[in-house]
Amino acid sequence: MHFYVDPDKVAYRVTDKEAVLIQTDTSYYYGLNAVGTYIWEQLAEGRRTADELAVAVSEEFEQPRSAVEADVCALLADLKKEGLVGED
């Protein structure tokens, strides 16, 4: 399954390695830390699987893939639940 940013559902801005997201249907505001922002930027560039994102985070932050997989999946689940990303 691939995850992606739906520009019709979310407006966002990245500043100082932090992302601010607004879900356009609800006007709810969300903030992401540096790792979450990195994942968000990867999704904004194109569709990604959870595995692809875990590898990218592992390499970018020099952490073992096994140490980041669960966190990546949890963030994706949260983003999907809040309507900030789509999945196909």
C-alpha positions in Angstrom: 0.0 0.0 0.0 1.1 3.5 -0.8 0.5 6.6 1.2 0.2 10.1 -0.3 -0.6 13.7 0.5 -4.0 14.7 -0.9 -3.6 18.5 -1.6 -7.4 18.9 -1.5 -7.5 17.6 2.1 -4.6 19.3 3.7 -2.7 22.6 3.6 0.8 22.6 5.0 4.0 24.6 5.5 7.4 23.5 6.6 9.6 25.9 8.5 12.8 25.2 10.6 12.4 21.4 10.1 8.9 21.4 11.6 5.7 21.1 9.6 2.3 22.7 10.3 -0.7 20.9 8.7 -4.3 22.0 8.5 -6.9 19.5 7.6 -9.2 21.5 5.2 -12.4 19.7 6.0 -12.2 20.2 9.8 -9.7 23.2 10.0 -7.8 21.2 12.7 -4.2 22.2 13.1 -1.4 19.6 13.5 2.4 20.0 14.1 5.1 17.5 13.3 8.6 17.3 14.8 11.7 16.9 12.6 11.3 13.2 11.9 7.6 13.6 11.2 8.4 16.5 8.9 10.9 14.4 7.0 8.3 11.7 6.5 5.8 14.4 5.4 8.2 15.8 2.9 8.8 12.4 1.4 5.0 11.9 1.1 4.6 15.3 -0.5 7.1 14.4 -3.2 5.1 11.3 -4.2 3.5 8.0 -3.1 5.5 6.0 -0.7 5.1 2.7 1.1 5.7 2.3 4.8 8.8 0.3 4.0 10.2 2.9 1.7 9.6 5.5 4.4 11.3 3.4 7.1 14.4 2.9 4.9 14.5 6.7 4.2 14.2 7.6 7.9 16.7 5.0 8.9 19.3 6.4 6.4 18.5 10.1 7.1 18.7 9.8 10.9 21.3 7.1 11.0 19.1 4.7 13.0 18.6 1.0 12.5 15.5 0.3 10.3 14.1 -2.0 13.0 14.2 1.0 15.4 12.1 3.2 13.2 9.6 0.9 11.5 7.0 0.9 14.3 7.2 4.7 14.7 6.8 5.2 10.9 3.8 2.9 10.8 2.2 4.6 13.9 2.6 8.1 12.3 1.1 6.9 9.0 -1.8 5.4 10.9 -2.4 8.7 12.8 -2.1 10.8 9.6 -4.6 8.6 7.8 -7.0 8.6 10.8 -7.0 12.4 10.8 -7.6 12.5 7.0 -4.1 14.1 6.3 -2.9 11.3 4.0 -4.5 8.9 1.6 -3.7 5.3 1.0 -4.1 3.1 -2.0 
